[in-house]
Amino acid sequence: MSVFKKLFKQTFIYGLATVLPRILTVLLVPLYVKVLLPEEYGIYSTVMAFLILGNVLLSYGMETAFFRFVTKDKSQQNVVQSTTLTSLTVSTLVFLGITLLFRNFIAEVSEFKTEYVTYGLFILALDALVVLPFVWFRANEKPMRYAIIKIFNVVINLVFNLFFLLLLPKLAESNNFWNSLWFPENKIAYVFIANVIASAVTLLILLPLYVKIGFGFSKTIWKQMMKYAIPVLIAGIAFSVNEAFDRILLKYLLPETIAERQVGLYSACYKLGMFMTLFATAFRLGIEPFFFNHAAHENAKAIYATITKYFTLFGCFILLGVVAYIDILKRIIIPNSEYWEALKIVPLILLANLFLGIYHNLSVWYKVTDRTKFGAYISVLAAVVTLILNYILIPIIGYMGSAVATLSAYGSMMVLSYLYGRKYYSVPYEMKKISGYLLLAIGFSAISFYAFDGNIWIGTALLLVFAVIMFYSEKNEFLRIIRK
């Protein structure tokens, strides 16, 4: 099997593991926007934004470090695995114990109910305890197990959300027992409880892998891994700022009377950008181990260049597709028209996530050359862009300012990674084609969404024109790859 076919096969499976759970999660969005007020959905979205940062802190770069050290020296594989498992388990349990003691203080500072903080802490800890098992599946090329468990996690979450928010209110009407469990004034709590249950069940399923890997600790290996991981952690913190702090800053920078509602509107419409996020995430999950495993390949750079080109091409197609059919998608995913006023952020968020996906492809240079500190530099700079632009723009144009900040941050990451990569690990990217596809897709999207107000016929026509150009431009190479 050619390297391309193997990559696409694994990416497809990881894609299922990413897309199917996200599709199931998206099924919850119509439920949330019907059951929860925009203000309530805003509270939930802000708490989850804090959890994104917490997830980064609790994994502290060990996921990427694990990949690097497992593939770097096969003789040390067992030691690396047991050391990573021990490190993550101990740090997570210590974190949970300390934060539970101070949960009232955390709630006061963050302006959330203590109940929500407690749920959040348990979700963080449970998710951190499955980081190593899932990364072990990826490193050992077991994408099907990874996919099945990931999908099952979201199915459990979906089932309990449906039970708590749809079935429990009906049961409470006719039964005193169920009525004692239903608190209609606190519906958000049930969303968090469903998350806790799903995370706990996932950990139980993965516990046998704890036994298989076993606990152990090599101080020497751990120090080497941490030296590699710390820049990744810094980059991860900065990345979480880029990904989640827009919602947090909206909450604290807008007037208190409208803040939570604005966060709710923004977060709901942000979900329409998930199509690009799904594609980019699935691709990254497949490409990261591929980068390391093929770093010594004689044609590695040429392969990386081709992969990046096709990622960009298909990303452009997704951008145009979502913009063309946004009028249909909004009615399916966000059926409550009260939320539609924020739809104007969607093209910017889609493009931002495309830039982020391209950045992940370009980042191969600092990962395979062990210059992870550059990843930290780039992400920190982007985080600064995020914070500054949000701080300036939110008071002026509200959530539109957050969308502009996100696009600017991810765009700067993409450009900086390309420029640094040319110096330290030059890859022969087809920049003329990549830039051409990007500019064409951006132009067509702007025409469809802004000039013709999302007219479906204009959008479809532009999408077909792009598809024809793409096919004739890449026809020969497509056939060459397929025949290998």
C-alpha positions as CSV (number, residue, x, y, z in Angstrom):
1,M,0.0,0.0,0.0
2,S,1.4,3.4,-0.9
3,V,2.1,5.9,1.8
4,F,-0.7,8.1,0.5
5,K,-3.3,5.3,0.5
6,K,-2.2,4.2,4.0
7,L,-2.5,7.8,5.2
8,F,-5.9,8.3,3.6
9,K,-7.1,5.0,5.1
10,Q,-6.1,6.0,8.6
11,T,-7.3,9.5,8.1
12,F,-10.7,8.2,7.0
13,I,-11.0,6.0,10.1
14,Y,-9.9,8.8,12.4
15,G,-12.3,11.0,10.4
16,L,-15.1,8.7,11.4
17,A,-13.9,8.8,15.0
18,T,-14.0,12.6,14.8
19,V,-16.9,13.2,12.4
20,L,-19.5,10.8,13.8
21,P,-19.1,11.9,17.4
22,R,-19.3,15.5,16.3
23,I,-22.3,14.8,14.2
24,L,-23.9,13.2,17.2
25,T,-22.9,16.2,19.3
26,V,-24.3,18.5,16.6
27,L,-27.7,16.7,17.1
28,L,-27.6,18.3,20.6
29,V,-27.4,21.8,19.3
30,P,-31.0,21.9,18.0
31,L,-32.0,20.5,21.4
32,Y,-30.0,23.1,23.3
33,V,-31.2,26.0,21.3
34,K,-34.8,24.9,21.8
35,V,-34.6,23.9,25.5
36,L,-32.0,26.5,26.7
37,L,-32.3,30.3,26.5
38,P,-29.4,32.0,24.6
39,E,-28.2,33.2,28.1
40,E,-28.2,29.6,29.4
41,Y,-26.4,28.3,26.3
42,G,-23.9,31.1,26.8
43,I,-23.1,30.0,30.4
44,Y,-22.6,26.4,29.2
45,S,-20.4,27.5,26.3
46,T,-18.2,29.7,28.5
47,V,-17.7,26.9,31.0
48,M,-16.7,24.5,28.2
49,A,-14.3,27.2,26.9
50,F,-12.5,27.1,30.3
51,L,-12.3,23.3,30.0
52,I,-10.4,23.6,26.7
53,L,-7.7,25.4,28.6
54,G,-7.9,22.9,31.4
55,N,-7.5,20.0,29.0
56,V,-4.3,21.5,27.7
57,L,-2.9,22.1,31.2
58,L,-3.6,18.5,32.4
59,S,-2.0,16.8,29.4
60,Y,0.9,19.3,29.4
61,G,2.3,18.4,26.0
62,M,2.8,14.7,26.9
63,E,0.7,13.5,24.0
64,T,3.1,14.9,21.4
65,A,6.1,13.9,23.5
66,F,4.8,10.4,23.7
67,F,4.6,10.1,19.9
68,R,8.1,11.5,19.5
69,F,9.8,9.2,22.1
70,V,7.9,6.0,21.2
71,T,8.9,6.3,17.6
72,K,12.4,7.6,18.3
73,D,13.8,4.5,20.1
74,K,11.8,1.3,19.9
75,S,13.9,-0.3,22.7
76,Q,12.6,2.3,25.1
77,Q,8.9,1.9,24.1
78,N,7.7,0.2,27.2
79,V,9.5,2.6,29.5
80,V,8.1,5.6,27.7
81,Q,4.6,4.2,27.9
82,S,4.6,3.4,31.6
83,T,6.4,6.7,32.5
84,T,3.8,8.7,30.5
85,L,0.9,6.8,32.1
86,T,2.3,7.3,35.6
87,S,3.0,11.0,35.1
88,L,-0.5,11.8,33.7
89,T,-2.3,9.7,36.3
90,V,-0.5,11.2,39.3
91,S,-0.7,14.8,38.1
92,T,-4.4,14.5,37.3
93,L,-5.4,13.0,40.7
94,V,-3.3,15.7,42.5
95,F,-5.0,18.4,40.4
96,L,-8.5,17.0,41.2
97,G,-7.9,16.8,44.9
98,I,-6.5,20.4,45.2
99,T,-9.1,22.1,43.0
100,L,-12.1,20.4,44.7
101,L,-10.8,21.8,48.0
102,F,-10.9,25.3,46.5
103,R,-13.9,25.0,44.3
104,N,-15.9,27.7,46.1
105,F,-13.1,30.2,45.6
106,I,-12.8,29.2,41.9
107,A,-16.6,29.7,41.5
108,E,-16.4,33.1,43.1
109,V,-13.6,34.3,40.9
110,S,-15.1,32.9,37.7
111,E,-18.6,34.0,38.5
112,F,-20.1,30.6,38.0
113,K,-22.2,28.4,40.4
114,T,-20.0,26.1,42.5
115,E,-22.1,23.2,41.1
116,Y,-20.9,24.0,37.6
117,V,-17.3,24.3,38.7
118,T,-17.5,20.9,40.4
119,Y,-18.9,19.2,37.3
120,G,-16.2,20.9,35.2
121,L,-13.4,19.7,37.4
122,F,-14.6,16.1,37.2
123,I,-15.0,16.3,33.4
124,L,-11.4,17.6,33.2
125,A,-10.0,14.9,35.4
126,L,-11.8,12.0,33.7
127,D,-10.8,13.3,30.3
128,A,-7.2,13.6,31.3
129,L,-7.1,10.0,32.5
130,V,-7.9,8.7,29.1
131,V,-5.4,10.9,27.2
132,L,-2.7,8.2,27.2
133,P,-5.0,5.3,26.3
134,F,-6.2,7.2,23.2
135,V,-2.8,8.3,22.2
136,W,-1.6,4.7,22.6
137,F,-4.2,3.6,20.1
138,R,-2.9,6.2,17.6
139,A,0.8,5.4,18.1
140,N,0.1,1.7,17.7
141,E,-2.0,2.2,14.6
142,K,-5.2,0.9,16.0
143,P,-7.6,3.5,14.6
144,M,-10.7,1.3,14.8
145,R,-10.5,0.8,18.5
146,Y,-9.9,4.5,18.9
147,A,-12.9,5.3,16.7
148,I,-15.3,2.9,18.4
149,I,-14.6,4.1,21.9
150,K,-14.7,7.8,20.9
151,I,-18.1,7.3,19.2
152,F,-19.4,5.3,22.1
153,N,-18.5,8.1,24.4
154,V,-20.5,10.6,22.5
155,V,-23.5,8.2,22.1
156,I,-23.6,7.9,25.9
157,N,-23.5,11.7,26.2
158,L,-26.2,12.1,23.6
159,V,-28.5,9.4,25.3
160,F,-28.2,11.0,28.7
161,N,-28.8,14.5,27.3
162,L,-32.0,13.3,25.6
163,F,-33.1,11.5,28.7
164,F,-32.5,14.5,31.0
165,L,-33.8,17.3,28.8
166,L,-36.7,15.5,26.9
167,L,-37.8,12.3,28.7
168,L,-37.2,13.3,32.4
169,P,-39.6,16.3,32.2
170,K,-42.4,14.1,30.9
171,L,-41.7,11.4,33.5
172,A,-41.7,14.1,36.2
173,E,-45.3,15.0,35.3
174,S,-46.7,11.7,36.4
175,N,-44.3,10.2,38.9
176,N,-43.2,11.7,42.3
177,F,-39.8,9.9,42.1
178,W,-38.9,11.4,38.7
179,N,-40.3,14.7,39.8
180,S,-37.8,14.8,42.6
181,L,-35.0,14.5,40.1
182,W,-36.2,17.3,37.8
183,F,-35.2,20.9,38.4
184,P,-36.5,22.9,35.4
185,E,-34.8,26.1,36.7
186,N,-31.4,24.5,36.4
187,K,-31.4,22.7,33.0
188,I,-27.7,23.4,32.4
189,A,-26.7,21.1,35.2
190,Y,-28.1,18.1,33.4
191,V,-25.9,18.9,30.4
192,F,-22.8,18.8,32.6
193,I,-24.0,15.6,34.4
194,A,-24.4,13.9,31.0
195,N,-20.8,14.8,30.2
196,V,-19.5,13.5,33.5
197,I,-21.3,10.1,33.0
198,A,-20.0,9.8,29.4
199,S,-16.4,10.5,30.5
200,A,-16.6,8.1,33.5
201,V,-17.9,5.3,31.3
202,T,-15.1,5.9,28.8
203,L,-12.5,5.6,31.5
204,L,-14.0,2.3,32.7
205,I,-13.8,0.9,29.2
206,L,-10.1,1.9,28.9
207,L,-9.0,0.7,32.3
208,P,-7.7,-2.6,31.0
209,L,-5.2,-0.7,28.9
210,Y,-3.8,0.7,32.2
211,V,-3.1,-2.9,33.1
212,K,-1.6,-3.7,29.7
213,I,0.8,-0.7,29.8
214,G,1.5,-0.8,33.5
215,F,2.7,1.8,35.9
216,G,6.4,2.6,36.0
217,F,8.7,5.6,36.1
218,S,12.0,6.5,34.6
219,K,13.2,9.8,35.8
220,T,15.7,10.1,32.9
221,I,13.0,9.5,30.3
222,W,10.6,11.7,32.0
223,K,13.0,14.7,32.1
224,Q,13.7,14.2,28.4
225,M,10.0,14.0,27.6
226,M,9.2,17.1,29.7
227,K,12.0,19.1,27.9
228,Y,10.3,18.2,24.7
229,A,6.8,18.7,26.1
230,I,7.1,22.1,27.8
231,P,7.2,24.1,24.5
232,V,4.3,22.0,23.3
233,L,2.4,22.9,26.5
234,I,3.1,26.6,26.0
235,A,1.9,26.3,22.4
236,G,-1.1,24.4,23.7
237,I,-2.0,27.1,26.2
238,A,-1.6,29.7,23.6
239,F,-3.7,27.6,21.2
240,S,-6.5,27.3,23.8
241,V,-6.5,31.1,24.1
242,N,-7.0,31.3,20.4
243,E,-9.7,28.6,20.4
244,A,-11.7,29.4,23.4
245,F,-11.0,32.8,24.9
246,D,-13.3,34.6,22.5
247,R,-16.2,33.3,24.5
248,I,-14.6,34.0,27.8
249,L,-13.7,37.6,26.8
250,L,-17.2,38.2,25.4
251,K,-18.6,37.3,28.8
252,Y,-16.3,39.7,30.7
253,L,-15.9,42.5,28.2
254,L,-19.6,43.0,27.1
255,P,-22.1,44.7,29.4
256,E,-23.4,42.2,32.0
257,T,-27.0,42.6,30.7
258,I,-26.2,41.2,27.2
259,A,-23.0,39.3,27.7
260,E,-24.3,35.8,28.2
261,R,-26.9,36.1,25.4
262,Q,-24.2,37.3,23.0
263,V,-22.0,34.4,24.0
264,G,-24.9,32.0,23.3
265,L,-25.6,33.5,19.9
266,Y,-22.0,33.4,18.9
267,S,-21.4,29.9,20.2
268,A,-24.4,28.5,18.4
269,C,-23.5,30.0,15.0
270,Y,-19.8,29.0,15.6
271,K,-21.0,25.4,15.4
272,L,-21.6,25.9,11.6
273,G,-17.8,26.1,11.3
274,M,-17.6,22.6,12.6
275,F,-17.5,21.1,9.1
276,M,-14.0,22.6,8.6
277,T,-13.0,21.8,12.1
278,L,-14.0,18.1,11.6
279,F,-12.0,17.9,8.4
280,A,-8.9,19.5,9.9
281,T,-9.0,17.6,13.1
282,A,-9.5,14.2,11.4
283,F,-6.6,15.0,9.1
284,R,-4.4,16.1,11.9
285,L,-5.0,12.9,13.9
286,G,-4.0,10.8,10.9
287,I,-1.1,13.1,9.8
288,E,0.7,13.5,13.1
289,P,2.0,9.9,13.5
290,F,2.5,9.9,9.7
291,F,4.9,12.8,9.9
292,F,7.1,11.1,12.5
293,N,7.0,7.7,10.9
294,H,8.1,9.0,7.5
295,A,10.5,11.7,8.5
296,A,13.4,9.6,7.3
297,H,11.8,8.7,4.0
298,E,13.8,9.8,1.0
299,N,10.9,11.6,-0.5
300,A,9.5,12.9,2.8
301,K,9.5,16.6,1.8
302,A,7.8,16.0,-1.5
303,I,5.1,13.9,0.2
304,Y,4.5,16.6,2.8
305,A,4.1,19.2,0.0
306,T,1.6,17.1,-1.8
307,I,-0.4,16.4,1.3
308,T,-0.6,20.1,2.2
309,K,-1.8,21.0,-1.3
310,Y,-4.6,18.5,-1.2
311,F,-5.6,19.4,2.3
312,T,-5.9,23.0,1.2
313,L,-7.8,22.0,-1.9
314,F,-10.4,20.0,-0.1
315,G,-10.6,22.6,2.7
316,C,-11.5,25.2,0.1
317,F,-14.2,23.0,-1.2
318,I,-15.7,22.6,2.3
319,L,-15.5,26.4,2.8
320,L,-17.5,27.0,-0.4
321,G,-19.9,24.2,0.3
322,V,-21.0,25.4,3.7
323,V,-21.3,29.0,2.5
324,A,-23.4,27.9,-0.5
325,Y,-25.8,25.9,1.6
326,I,-25.8,27.9,4.8
327,D,-29.5,28.7,4.5
328,I,-30.3,25.0,4.7
329,L,-27.8,24.1,7.3
330,K,-28.9,26.9,9.7
331,R,-32.5,25.4,9.7
332,I,-31.2,21.9,10.5
333,I,-28.5,22.8,13.1
334,I,-29.9,26.0,14.6
335,P,-33.7,25.7,14.2
336,N,-34.3,28.6,16.5
337,S,-34.3,31.8,14.4
338,E,-33.4,33.9,17.5
339,Y,-29.8,32.7,17.0
340,W,-29.5,33.6,13.3
341,E,-28.4,37.1,13.8
342,A,-24.9,35.8,14.4
343,L,-24.7,33.9,11.1
344,K,-22.4,36.6,9.7
345,I,-19.5,35.2,11.6
346,V,-19.7,31.8,9.8
347,P,-17.5,32.5,6.7
348,L,-14.8,34.1,8.9
349,I,-14.8,31.1,11.3
350,L,-14.7,28.6,8.4
351,L,-11.7,30.4,6.8
352,A,-10.0,30.7,10.2
353,N,-10.2,27.0,10.7
354,L,-9.0,26.3,7.2
355,F,-5.9,28.5,8.0
356,L,-5.5,26.5,11.2
357,G,-5.6,23.2,9.4
358,I,-3.0,24.5,6.9
359,Y,-0.8,25.5,9.8
360,H,-0.9,22.0,11.3
361,N,0.3,20.7,8.0
362,L,3.1,23.3,7.8
363,S,4.1,22.6,11.4
364,V,5.8,19.4,10.3
365,W,9.2,21.2,10.2
366,Y,9.5,22.0,13.9
367,K,8.1,18.6,15.0
368,V,10.5,16.4,13.0
369,T,13.5,18.6,13.7
370,D,12.8,18.8,17.5
371,R,12.4,22.6,17.3
372,T,9.1,22.6,19.2
373,K,10.0,25.9,20.9
374,F,9.1,27.5,17.6
375,G,5.6,26.1,17.8
376,A,5.3,27.8,21.2
377,Y,6.6,31.1,19.8
378,I,4.1,31.1,17.0
379,S,1.2,30.1,19.1
380,V,2.0,32.7,21.8
381,L,2.2,35.4,19.2
382,A,-1.2,34.3,17.8
383,A,-2.6,34.3,21.4
384,V,-1.4,37.9,21.8
385,V,-3.2,38.8,18.5
386,T,-6.3,37.1,19.8
387,L,-6.3,38.9,23.1
388,I,-5.4,42.3,21.7
389,L,-8.0,42.2,18.9
390,N,-10.7,40.8,21.1
391,Y,-10.0,43.5,23.7
392,I,-10.2,46.3,21.1
393,L,-13.0,45.0,18.9
394,I,-15.5,43.4,21.3
395,P,-16.6,46.6,22.9
396,I,-17.1,48.1,19.4
397,I,-18.6,45.3,17.2
398,G,-19.3,42.6,19.7
399,Y,-19.0,38.9,18.6
400,M,-18.0,40.0,15.1
401,G,-14.8,41.3,16.7
402,S,-14.1,37.8,18.1
403,A,-14.6,36.3,14.6
404,V,-12.1,38.8,13.1
405,A,-9.6,38.1,15.9
406,T,-9.9,34.3,15.4
407,L,-9.3,34.7,11.6
408,S,-6.3,37.0,12.2
409,A,-4.7,34.7,14.8
410,Y,-4.9,31.6,12.8
411,G,-3.9,33.4,9.6
412,S,-0.7,34.7,11.4
413,M,0.1,31.2,12.6
414,M,-0.1,29.8,9.1
415,V,2.1,32.6,7.6
416,L,4.7,32.5,10.3
417,S,5.0,28.7,10.2
418,Y,5.5,28.8,6.5
419,L,8.2,31.5,6.7
420,Y,10.1,29.8,9.5
421,G,9.8,26.4,7.8
422,R,11.5,27.7,4.7
423,K,14.5,28.5,6.8
424,Y,14.8,25.3,8.9
425,Y,13.2,22.5,6.9
426,S,12.4,23.7,3.4
427,V,9.5,21.8,1.8
428,P,8.7,22.3,-1.9
429,Y,5.2,23.5,-1.4
430,E,3.3,24.4,-4.6
431,M,2.6,27.9,-3.4
432,K,1.1,29.2,-6.6
433,K,-1.5,26.5,-6.7
434,I,-2.2,26.6,-3.0
435,S,-2.5,30.4,-3.0
436,G,-4.7,30.3,-6.1
437,Y,-7.1,27.8,-4.6
438,L,-7.3,29.9,-1.4
439,L,-7.9,33.2,-3.2
440,L,-10.5,31.6,-5.5
441,A,-12.4,30.0,-2.7
442,I,-12.3,33.2,-0.6
443,G,-13.5,35.3,-3.5
444,F,-16.3,32.9,-4.4
445,S,-17.4,32.7,-0.7
446,A,-17.5,36.4,-0.4
447,I,-19.6,36.8,-3.6
448,S,-22.0,34.1,-2.5
449,F,-22.5,35.2,1.1
450,Y,-22.1,38.9,1.2
451,A,-22.9,40.1,-2.4
452,F,-25.8,37.7,-3.0
453,D,-26.9,37.2,0.7
454,G,-26.3,33.4,0.6
455,N,-28.4,32.8,-2.5
456,I,-28.3,29.0,-2.9
457,W,-28.3,29.0,-6.7
458,I,-25.4,31.4,-6.9
459,G,-23.6,29.5,-4.2
460,T,-24.1,26.2,-6.1
461,A,-23.0,27.6,-9.4
462,L,-19.8,29.0,-7.8
463,L,-19.2,25.7,-6.0
464,L,-19.5,23.8,-9.3
465,V,-17.1,26.2,-11.1
466,F,-14.5,25.6,-8.4
467,A,-15.0,21.8,-8.6
468,V,-14.4,21.9,-12.4
469,I,-11.3,24.0,-12.0
470,M,-10.0,21.7,-9.2
471,F,-10.7,18.5,-11.3
472,Y,-9.0,19.7,-14.4
473,S,-6.0,21.2,-12.5
474,E,-5.4,18.0,-10.5
475,K,-6.8,15.2,-12.7
476,N,-3.5,13.7,-13.6
477,E,-2.1,13.6,-10.1
478,F,-5.3,12.2,-8.7
479,L,-5.1,9.3,-11.1
480,R,-1.4,8.7,-10.4
481,I,-2.0,8.5,-6.6
482,I,-5.0,6.2,-7.0
483,R,-3.1,3.8,-9.3
484,K,-0.2,3.4,-6.8
